[in-house]
Amino acid sequence: MGSKLSTISDSLSRRKFITATTALAVFGIPSTAVRADQKLVDEAISMVVGGVKPGAGDMIKLELPQIAENGNTVPIKVFVDSPMTADDYVKAVHIFAEKNPSAEVISFHFTPASGKASASTRMRLAKTQNVVALVQMSNGSAYTAQKQVKVTIGGCGG
């Protein structure tokens, strides 16, 4: 088996691999062919929470820029006001984007030992769109909040 792998790696140089995958992306599968939409975001949320209908997330603080000059690196911070006790805590925060190639962006998981339900990262946004935060609580309830971000240069091929 080792000789087959070395034969494959010898015949497929890194340059050939990059050239082939770039050609496939450019000519074979357009990056705008598949985009999430509000319906797909709703379906993704439904899959996460099951039959629970999420309420308005007044306790969710979602920080995103109003205008992102570059969709490749959009900063996001999320904070959920929760006591974070053994009986009452945030289990997870899921982030969705309605016009990216995939609706799901990232999930953060918490326990009472986390101390606070807070996270930050950067994400790509394909174009101007709503970003939705879904919070799952330890008691099974769920809440959402959303914020629109205007993207001037697309980060996911847009």
FIKOLZA-1660 file (N, C-alpha, C; in steps of 0.1 Angstrom, whole numbers, plus 5000, padded with zeros to 4 digits):
% residues 158
   i   px   py   pz ch aa at
   1 5008 4988 5000  A  M  N
   1 5000 5000 5000  A  M CA
   1 5009 5013 5000  A  M  C
   2 5020 5012 5007  A  G  N
   2 5029 5023 5007  A  G CA
   2 5034 5027 4994  A  G  C
   3 5037 5017 4985  A  S  N
   3 5042 5020 4972  A  S CA
   3 5031 5027 4963  A  S  C
   4 5018 5023 4965  A  K  N
   4 5008 5030 4957  A  K CA
   4 5006 5044 4961  A  K  C
   5 5008 5047 4974  A  L  N
   5 5007 5061 4979  A  L CA
   5 5018 5069 4974  A  L  C
   6 5030 5064 4974  A  S  N
   6 5041 5072 4969  A  S CA
   6 5040 5074 4954  A  S  C
   7 5035 5064 4946  A  T  N
   7 5033 5065 4932  A  T CA
   7 5023 5076 4929  A  T  C
   8 5012 5076 4937  A  I  N
   8 5002 5087 4936  A  I CA
   8 5007 5100 4939  A  I  C
   9 5015 5102 4950  A  S  N
   9 5020 5115 4953  A  S CA
   9 5031 5119 4944  A  S  C
  10 5038 5110 4938  A  D  N
  10 5048 5114 4928  A  D CA
  10 5042 5119 4915  A  D  C
  11 5031 5112 4911  A  S  N
  11 5024 5116 4898  A  S CA
  11 5015 5129 4900  A  S  C
  12 5011 5132 4912  A  L  N
  12 5002 5143 4915  A  L CA
  12 5010 5153 4924  A  L  C
  13 5017 5162 4917  A  S  N
  13 5024 5172 4925  A  S CA
  13 5015 5182 4931  A  S  C
  14 5020 5189 4940  A  R  N
  14 5011 5200 4947  A  R CA
  14 5006 5210 4937  A  R  C
  15 5015 5214 4928  A  R  N
  15 5011 5224 4917  A  R CA
  15 5000 5218 4909  A  R  C
  16 5001 5205 4905  A  K  N
  16 4990 5199 4896  A  K CA
  16 4977 5198 4904  A  K  C
  17 4978 5195 4917  A  F  N
  17 4966 5194 4925  A  F CA
  17 4959 5207 4926  A  F  C
  18 4967 5218 4929  A  I  N
  18 4961 5231 4930  A  I CA
  18 4955 5236 4917  A  I  C
  19 4962 5233 4906  A  T  N
  19 4957 5237 4893  A  T CA
  19 4944 5230 4890  A  T  C
  20 4943 5217 4893  A  A  N
  20 4931 5209 4890  A  A CA
  20 4920 5213 4898  A  A  C
  21 4922 5216 4911  A  T  N
  21 4911 5220 4920  A  T CA
  21 4906 5234 4917  A  T  C
  22 4915 5243 4913  A  T  N
  22 4912 5256 4909  A  T CA
  22 4903 5256 4896  A  T  C
  23 4907 5248 4887  A  A  N
  23 4900 5246 4874  A  A CA
  23 4886 5241 4877  A  A  C
  24 4885 5231 4886  A  L  N
  24 4872 5226 4889  A  L CA
  24 4863 5237 4896  A  L  C
  25 4869 5245 4905  A  A  N
  25 4861 5255 4911  A  A CA
  25 4857 5266 4901  A  A  C
  26 4866 5269 4892  A  V  N
  26 4863 5280 4883  A  V CA
  26 4853 5275 4872  A  V  C
  27 4856 5264 4866  A  F  N
  27 4848 5259 4855  A  F CA
  27 4837 5249 4858  A  F  C
  28 4839 5241 4868  A  G  N
  28 4830 5230 4871  A  G CA
  28 4818 5234 4880  A  G  C
  29 4821 5240 4891  A  I  N
  29 4811 5243 4901  A  I CA
  29 4811 5258 4905  A  I  C
  30 4802 5266 4900  A  P  N
  30 4802 5280 4904  A  P CA
  30 4800 5281 4919  A  P  C
  31 4807 5291 4925  A  S  N
  31 4806 5293 4939  A  S CA
  31 4792 5298 4943  A  S  C
  32 4785 5304 4934  A  T  N
  32 4772 5310 4937  A  T CA
  32 4761 5300 4934  A  T  C
  33 4764 5287 4930  A  A  N
  33 4754 5277 4927  A  A CA
  33 4745 5274 4938  A  A  C
  34 4751 5273 4950  A  V  N
  34 4743 5270 4962  A  V CA
  34 4744 5281 4972  A  V  C
  35 4733 5286 4977  A  R  N
  35 4733 5296 4987  A  R CA
  35 4722 5292 4997  A  R  C
  36 4725 5295 5010  A  A  N
  36 4714 5293 5020  A  A CA
  36 4704 5304 5018  A  A  C
  37 4693 5303 5024  A  D  N
  37 4683 5314 5024  A  D CA
  37 4675 5313 5037  A  D  C
  38 4666 5322 5039  A  Q  N
  38 4659 5322 5052  A  Q CA
  38 4652 5308 5055  A  Q  C
  39 4647 5302 5045  A  K  N
  39 4640 5289 5047  A  K CA
  39 4650 5279 5052  A  K  C
  40 4662 5278 5046  A  L  N
  40 4673 5269 5050  A  L CA
  40 4677 5272 5064  A  L  C
  41 4678 5285 5068  A  V  N
  41 4682 5288 5082  A  V CA
  41 4671 5283 5091  A  V  C
  42 4658 5286 5088  A  D  N
  42 4647 5281 5096  A  D CA
  42 4648 5266 5098  A  D  C
  43 4651 5258 5087  A  E  N
  43 4651 5244 5087  A  E CA
  43 4663 5239 5096  A  E  C
  44 4674 5246 5095  A  A  N
  44 4686 5243 5103  A  A CA
  44 4683 5245 5118  A  A  C
  45 4677 5256 5121  A  I  N
  45 4673 5259 5135  A  I CA
  45 4663 5248 5140  A  I  C
  46 4654 5245 5132  A  S  N
  46 4644 5234 5135  A  S CA
  46 4651 5221 5138  A  S  C
  47 4661 5218 5130  A  M  N
  47 4668 5205 5132  A  M CA
  47 4676 5205 5146  A  M  C
  48 4681 5217 5149  A  V  N
  48 4688 5218 5162  A  V CA
  48 4679 5217 5174  A  V  C
  49 4668 5225 5174  A  V  N
  49 4659 5225 5185  A  V CA
  49 4648 5216 5185  A  V  C
  50 4646 5208 5175  A  G  N
  50 4635 5199 5174  A  G CA
  50 4622 5206 5173  A  G  C
  51 4612 5202 5182  A  G  N
  51 4599 5208 5182  A  G CA
  51 4598 5221 5190  A  G  C
  52 4609 5226 5196  A  V  N
  52 4608 5238 5204  A  V CA
  52 4608 5250 5195  A  V  C
  53 4599 5259 5198  A  K  N
  53 4598 5272 5191  A  K CA
  53 4606 5282 5198  A  K  C
  54 4617 5287 5192  A  P  N
  54 4625 5297 5198  A  P CA
  54 4618 5310 5201  A  P  C
  55 4621 5316 5213  A  G  N
  55 4615 5329 5216  A  G CA
  55 4625 5340 5213  A  G  C
  56 4620 5352 5215  A  A  N
  56 4629 5364 5213  A  A CA
  56 4640 5364 5223  A  A  C
  57 4652 5366 5218  A  G  N
  57 4664 5365 5226  A  G CA
  57 4668 5379 5232  A  G  C
  58 4660 5384 5241  A  D  N
  58 4663 5397 5247  A  D CA
  58 4676 5397 5255  A  D  C
  59 4680 5384 5260  A  M  N
  59 4692 5383 5268  A  M CA
  59 4705 5381 5260  A  M  C
  60 4703 5380 5246  A  I  N
  60 4714 5378 5237  A  I CA
  60 4720 5391 5232  A  I  C
  61 4733 5393 5234  A  K  N
  61 4739 5405 5228  A  K CA
  61 4748 5400 5217  A  K  C
  62 4744 5404 5205  A  L  N
  62 4751 5399 5193  A  L CA
  62 4758 5411 5187  A  L  C
  63 4772 5411 5187  A  E  N
  63 4779 5422 5182  A  E CA
  63 4785 5419 5168  A  E  C
  64 4781 5426 5158  A  L  N
  64 4786 5425 5144  A  L CA
  64 4787 5439 5139  A  L  C
  65 4796 5442 5129  A  P  N
  65 4797 5455 5123  A  P CA
  65 4784 5457 5115  A  P  C
  66 4779 5469 5114  A  Q  N
  66 4768 5472 5105  A  Q CA
  66 4773 5471 5090  A  Q  C
  67 4785 5475 5088  A  I  N
  67 4791 5474 5074  A  I CA
  67 4804 5467 5076  A  I  C
  68 4806 5456 5068  A  A  N
  68 4818 5449 5068  A  A CA
  68 4825 5452 5054  A  A  C
  69 4836 5459 5055  A  E  N
  69 4843 5463 5042  A  E CA
  69 4849 5450 5035  A  E  C
  70 4851 5440 5043  A  N  N
  70 4856 5428 5037  A  N CA
  70 4849 5416 5043  A  N  C
  71 4842 5408 5034  A  G  N
  71 4834 5397 5039  A  G CA
  71 4842 5385 5043  A  G  C
  72 4855 5385 5040  A  N  N
  72 4864 5374 5044  A  N CA
  72 4866 5373 5059  A  N  C
  73 4866 5384 5066  A  T  N
  73 4869 5384 5080  A  T CA
  73 4860 5394 5088  A  T  C
  74 4848 5389 5091  A  V  N
  74 4838 5397 5098  A  V CA
  74 4838 5393 5112  A  V  C
  75 4842 5402 5121  A  P  N
  75 4842 5398 5136  A  P CA
  75 4828 5397 5141  A  P  C
  76 4827 5387 5150  A  I  N
  76 4814 5385 5157  A  I CA
  76 4817 5382 5171  A  I  C
  77 4809 5388 5180  A  K  N
  77 4809 5385 5194  A  K CA
  77 4795 5382 5199  A  K  C
  78 4793 5372 5207  A  V  N
  78 4780 5369 5213  A  V CA
  78 4782 5367 5228  A  V  C
  79 4772 5373 5235  A  F  N
  79 4772 5372 5249  A  F CA
  79 4757 5369 5253  A  F  C
  80 4755 5359 5262  A  V  N
  80 4742 5356 5267  A  V CA
  80 4741 5358 5282  A  V  C
  81 4732 5367 5286  A  D  N
  81 4731 5370 5300  A  D CA
  81 4724 5358 5307  A  D  C
  82 4731 5350 5314  A  S  N
  82 4726 5338 5321  A  S CA
  82 4734 5336 5334  A  S  C
  83 4727 5331 5344  A  P  N
  83 4733 5328 5357  A  P CA
  83 4744 5318 5356  A  P  C
  84 4744 5309 5347  A  M  N
  84 4754 5298 5345  A  M CA
  84 4755 5290 5357  A  M  C
  85 4744 5286 5363  A  T  N
  85 4744 5277 5375  A  T CA
  85 4741 5263 5370  A  T  C
  86 4742 5253 5379  A  A  N
  86 4739 5239 5375  A  A CA
  86 4725 5237 5371  A  A  C
  87 4716 5246 5376  A  D  N
  87 4701 5245 5372  A  D CA
  87 4697 5253 5361  A  D  C
  88 4705 5263 5357  A  D  N
  88 4701 5273 5347  A  D CA
  88 4714 5278 5340  A  D  C
  89 4716 5273 5328  A  Y  N
  89 4728 5277 5320  A  Y CA
  89 4726 5276 5305  A  Y  C
  90 4734 5283 5298  A  V  N
  90 4734 5282 5283  A  V CA
  90 4742 5269 5279  A  V  C
  91 4735 5261 5272  A  K  N
  91 4741 5248 5267  A  K CA
  91 4749 5251 5254  A  K  C
  92 4743 5259 5245  A  A  N
  92 4750 5261 5232  A  A CA
  92 4745 5274 5226  A  A  C
  93 4754 5280 5218  A  V  N
  93 4750 5291 5209  A  V CA
  93 4754 5287 5195  A  V  C
  94 4745 5288 5186  A  H  N
  94 4747 5284 5172  A  H CA
  94 4745 5297 5163  A  H  C
  95 4754 5299 5154  A  I  N
  95 4754 5310 5145  A  I CA
  95 4750 5305 5131  A  I  C
  96 4741 5312 5125  A  F  N
  96 4737 5309 5111  A  F CA
  96 4737 5322 5102  A  F  C
  97 4740 5320 5090  A  A  N
  97 4740 5331 5080  A  A CA
  97 4731 5327 5068  A  A  C
  98 4722 5336 5065  A  E  N
  98 4712 5333 5056  A  E CA
  98 4716 5333 5041  A  E  C
  99 4727 5339 5037  A  K  N
  99 4730 5339 5023  A  K CA
  99 4744 5334 5020  A  K  C
 100 4750 5326 5029  A  N  N
 100 4763 5319 5027  A  N CA
 100 4760 5306 5020  A  N  C
 101 4770 5300 5014  A  P  N
 101 4768 5287 5008  A  P CA
 101 4762 5277 5017  A  P  C
 102 4765 5277 5030  A  S  N
 102 4759 5269 5040  A  S CA
 102 4753 5277 5051  A  S  C
 103 4741 5274 5056  A  A  N
 103 4735 5282 5066  A  A CA
 103 4743 5282 5080  A  A  C
 104 4748 5270 5083  A  E  N
 104 4755 5269 5096  A  E CA
 104 4769 5275 5095  A  E  C
 105 4772 5283 5105  A  V  N
 105 4785 5290 5106  A  V CA
 105 4794 5284 5116  A  V  C
 106 4789 5284 5129  A  I  N
 106 4797 5279 5140  A  I CA
 106 4788 5276 5152  A  I  C
 107 4792 5267 5161  A  S  N
 107 4785 5264 5173  A  S CA
 107 4795 5265 5185  A  S  C
 108 4790 5271 5196  A  F  N
 108 4798 5272 5208  A  F CA
 108 4790 5264 5219  A  F  C
 109 4797 5256 5226  A  H  N
 109 4791 5248 5237  A  H CA
 109 4796 5252 5250  A  H  C
 110 4787 5253 5260  A  F  N
 110 4790 5258 5273  A  F CA
 110 4785 5248 5284  A  F  C
 111 4791 5249 5296  A  T  N
 111 4786 5242 5308  A  T CA
 111 4786 5252 5319  A  T  C
 112 4780 5249 5331  A  P  N
 112 4781 5258 5342  A  P CA
 112 4795 5262 5346  A  P  C
 113 4804 5253 5343  A  A  N
 113 4818 5256 5346  A  A CA
 113 4824 5267 5337  A  A  C
 114 4817 5270 5326  A  S  N
 114 4822 5280 5317  A  S CA
 114 4822 5294 5324  A  S  C
 115 4814 5296 5334  A  G  N
 115 4813 5309 5341  A  G CA
 115 4804 5319 5334  A  G  C
 116 4806 5320 5321  A  K  N
 116 4798 5329 5313  A  K CA
 116 4796 5324 5299  A  K  C
 117 4785 5328 5293  A  A  N
 117 4783 5323 5279  A  A CA
 117 4787 5334 5270  A  A  C
 118 4799 5334 5266  A  S  N
 118 4805 5345 5258  A  S CA
 118 4815 5339 5248  A  S  C
 119 4815 5343 5236  A  A  N
 119 4825 5338 5226  A  A CA
 119 4826 5349 5215  A  A  C
 120 4838 5348 5209  A  S  N
 120 4840 5357 5197  A  S CA
 120 4849 5349 5187  A  S  C
 121 4847 5353 5175  A  T  N
 121 4855 5347 5164  A  T CA
 121 4854 5356 5152  A  T  C
 122 4859 5352 5140  A  R  N
 122 4856 5359 5128  A  R CA
 122 4850 5349 5118  A  R  C
 123 4842 5354 5109  A  M  N
 123 4835 5345 5099  A  M CA
 123 4835 5351 5086  A  M  C
 124 4832 5343 5076  A  R  N
 124 4831 5348 5062  A  R CA
 124 4816 5350 5060  A  R  C
 125 4813 5361 5053  A  L  N
 125 4799 5364 5048  A  L CA
 125 4800 5366 5033  A  L  C
 126 4791 5359 5026  A  A  N
 126 4791 5360 5011  A  A CA
 126 4786 5374 5006  A  A  C
 127 4777 5379 5013  A  K  N
 127 4771 5392 5008  A  K CA
 127 4763 5397 5020  A  K  C
 128 4756 5409 5018  A  T  N
 128 4748 5415 5028  A  T CA
 128 4737 5405 5032  A  T  C
 129 4736 5403 5045  A  Q  N
 129 4726 5393 5050  A  Q CA
 129 4724 5394 5065  A  Q  C
 130 4714 5387 5070  A  N  N
 130 4711 5386 5084  A  N CA
 130 4720 5374 5090  A  N  C
 131 4725 5377 5101  A  V  N
 131 4732 5367 5109  A  V CA
 131 4723 5364 5121  A  V  C
 132 4721 5351 5124  A  V  N
 132 4712 5347 5134  A  V CA
 132 4719 5339 5145  A  V  C
 133 4717 5343 5157  A  A  N
 133 4722 5335 5169  A  A CA
 133 4711 5327 5175  A  A  C
 134 4713 5314 5177  A  L  N
 134 4703 5306 5183  A  L CA
 134 4709 5301 5196  A  L  C
 135 4702 5304 5208  A  V  N
 135 4707 5300 5221  A  V CA
 135 4699 5288 5226  A  V  C
 136 4705 5277 5230  A  Q  N
 136 4698 5266 5237  A  Q CA
 136 4702 5266 5251  A  Q  C
 137 4691 5266 5260  A  M  N
 137 4693 5266 5274  A  M CA
 137 4692 5252 5280  A  M  C
 138 4697 5251 5292  A  S  N
 138 4697 5238 5299  A  S CA
 138 4683 5232 5301  A  S  C
 139 4673 5241 5302  A  N  N
 139 4660 5236 5305  A  N CA
 139 4652 5232 5292  A  N  C
 140 4659 5233 5281  A  G  N
 140 4653 5229 5268  A  G CA
 140 4647 5241 5260  A  G  C
 141 4647 5252 5266  A  S  N
 141 4641 5264 5258  A  S CA
 141 4652 5269 5249  A  S  C
 142 4647 5277 5239  A  A  N
 142 4656 5282 5229  A  A CA
 142 4652 5297 5226  A  A  C
 143 4662 5305 5222  A  Y  N
 143 4660 5319 5219  A  Y CA
 143 4668 5323 5207  A  Y  C
 144 4663 5333 5199  A  T  N
 144 4671 5337 5187  A  T CA
 144 4672 5353 5188  A  T  C
 145 4682 5357 5181  A  A  N
 145 4685 5371 5179  A  A CA
 145 4691 5372 5165  A  A  C
 146 4689 5383 5158  A  Q  N
 146 4696 5385 5145  A  Q CA
 146 4700 5399 5143  A  Q  C
 147 4710 5400 5134  A  K  N
 147 4715 5414 5130  A  K CA
 147 4719 5413 5116  A  K  C
 148 4716 5424 5109  A  Q  N
 148 4720 5425 5095  A  Q CA
 148 4734 5431 5094  A  Q  C
 149 4742 5425 5084  A  V  N
 149 4755 5430 5081  A  V CA
 149 4756 5433 5067  A  V  C
 150 4759 5445 5063  A  K  N
 150 4761 5449 5049  A  K CA
 150 4776 5446 5045  A  K  C
 151 4777 5437 5036  A  V  N
 151 4791 5433 5031  A  V CA
 151 4794 5440 5018  A  V  C
 152 4805 5448 5018  A  T  N
 152 4808 5455 5005  A  T CA
 152 4817 5447 4996  A  T  C
 153 4825 5438 5001  A  I  N
 153 4833 5429 4993  A  I CA
 153 4830 5415 4998  A  I  C
 154 4825 5406 4990  A  G  N
 154 4821 5392 4994  A  G CA
 154 4833 5384 4999  A  G  C
 155 4830 5375 5009  A  G  N
 155 4840 5366 5014  A  G CA
 155 4839 5352 5010  A  G  C
 156 4827 5348 5005  A  C  N
 156 4825 5334 5001  A  C CA
 156 4822 5333 4986  A  C  C
 157 4829 5341 4978  A  G  N
 157 4827 5340 4964  A  G CA
 157 4817 5350 4959  A  G  C
 158 4812 5359 4968  A  G  N
 158 4802 5369 4963  A  G CA
 158 4807 5382 4962  A  G  C
% end
